[in-house]
Amino acid sequence: MKLAIAGKGGVGKTSFAVWLGDYLARQGEDVWMVDADTALSLGPALGLTPDQVPTPLVQNKDLIQERVGSGGFINMNPKVDDLASRLSTTVRGMHLLVMGTIAGAGGGCGCAANALLKAMLVHLIIQNTQWLIVDLEAGVEHLGRGTISSVDGLIVVSEPSVRSLNTAAEISRLAASLGLKNQALVLNRAAEGYTPPENMALPPVAAKVPALPSLVEQQQHTASVLDLPERDFLDQTCAAVLEHFK
């Protein structure tokens, strides 16, 4: 299954992507994690130091020129089937590939780097990978290009605030317009009894994650969001979200 994770910046979408990937990997699944956010926070959230994080594909200028070209002619269908294993690193049973961004990687873009990014993402989506989790750029711009319209489902992460929920609703609307209607909402840092306003066109709530004091404490010492004392609860949360897409 291929899932994209979106949301307003700072709502915890990368944290949830890591929890989900870690849960699946511990179940023995083949998991590919793709960092498609310019913030490049997926690697650190997995516990990697800066020197351990793969170089973003968008910064690999020699490879971009080799596969796509430069100047007046750009190959919009470059060979990419050998790149996933070559450019990824394995951490805790997960394969991590850092794209850089896919915000401009669709809809007629003539940029050489984005042509390679789009081809790479399409390859990952259609190949026989058991699980693909794409941590998208914060906000809604990436959806306007239609780059991830072929994934199996979209997880929208939001805090229980009006601004965050408004962004979540816009993400949901744009995704649905692309045909991506299999969606779930994860409410992060939400009280157990919280219910989103009924007048917002939001995806169905699949899970709620309360504020985790242990995560706040841990983040003062490390960027990793793993190995929290609430792991069993987070596992149950991930299982509930995945159940939504069955």
C-alpha positions, 0 to 999 in steps of 0.5 A, spaced: 500 500 500 502 507 498 500 512 503 501 520 502 501 524 509 500 531 509 498 537 513 500 544 515 507 545 518 508 543 525 502 539 526 506 532 527 505 529 520 513 527 520 512 524 527 506 520 525 509 518 518 515 515 522 511 512 527 507 508 522 513 506 518 516 503 525 510 500 526 509 496 519 517 495 519 516 491 526 511 487 523 516 484 518 513 489 512 517 491 507 517 499 508 520 505 504 519 512 507 520 518 502 522 524 505 518 529 500 519 535 504 524 541 503 524 541 511 528 534 510 526 532 517 524 525 516 531 522 517 532 526 523 526 524 526 528 516 525 534 518 529 539 519 524 545 524 524 546 529 519 551 525 516 547 519 516 541 522 512 542 520 504 543 526 500 537 529 497 535 527 490 534 534 488 541 536 490 545 530 486 546 535 480 551 530 476 545 524 476 540 529 474 544 531 468 546 524 467 539 522 467 535 528 465 539 532 461 540 540 461 540 546 457 535 546 451 533 538 451 530 535 458 528 527 458 521 527 461 521 520 462 528 518 465 531 511 467 530 511 475 529 503 476 536 503 479 536 509 483 531 507 489 536 502 492 542 506 490 540 512 493 537 510 499 539 508 506 536 503 511 534 505 518 531 500 523 528 496 517 526 501 513 528 504 507 529 512 507 529 515 500 530 523 501 527 527 495 528 534 497 521 536 494 516 534 489 512 541 490 513 543 483 514 536 480 508 535 476 503 538 471 508 540 465 514 543 469 520 543 465 525 543 471 530 538 470 531 536 477 523 536 478 522 531 472 527 526 475 523 527 482 517 526 479 519 520 475 522 517 481 516 518 485 511 515 480 516 509 479 516 508 487 508 508 487 507 503 481 513 498 483 511 492 487 513 495 493 509 492 499 509 499 503 510 506 501 510 512 506 511 519 503 512 525 507 509 531 503 511 538 503 507 542 508 501 545 506 497 544 499 502 546 494 504 539 492 497 537 491 495 543 486 500 539 481 497 532 482 504 529 483 501 524 488 494 522 485 496 515 484 497 513 491 492 508 495 490 513 500 492 520 504 493 521 511 491 528 513 494 530 520 492 536 524 492 539 530 485 541 533 486 548 531 482 552 526 488 554 522 490 547 522 483 544 520 482 549 515 489 547 512 486 540 513 480 541 509 483 544 503 488 539 503 482 534 503 478 538 497 484 538 493 486 531 493 479 529 492 479 533 486 485 529 483 481 523 485 484 521 491 478 520 495 480 515 500 482 519 506 483 519 513 484 524 518 489 524 524 488 529 530 494 530 533 495 533 540 488 532 541 484 531 547 480 525 548 473 528 547 475 533 542 470 533 536 472 537 530 467 542 527 461 539 523 461 545 518 468 543 516 469 538 510 474 534 513 476 527 512 473 522 517 477 521 523 481 515 524 485 516 530 487 521 535 493 522 539 494 526 545 499 531 547 505 526 549 509 529 555 515 524 553 516 526 546 516 534 548 522 532 553 525 527 548 525 532 543 530 537 547 535 532 547 534 528 540 530 529 534 528 522 534 521 521 535 522 513 536 522 509 543 517 513 547 514 510 553 507 510 549 509 506 543 504 501 545 499 506 544 502 509 538 502 502 535 494 501 536 493 508 533 497 506 527 493 500 526 487 503 527 489 508 521 491 502 517 484 499 518 481 505 515 484 504 508 482 496 508 
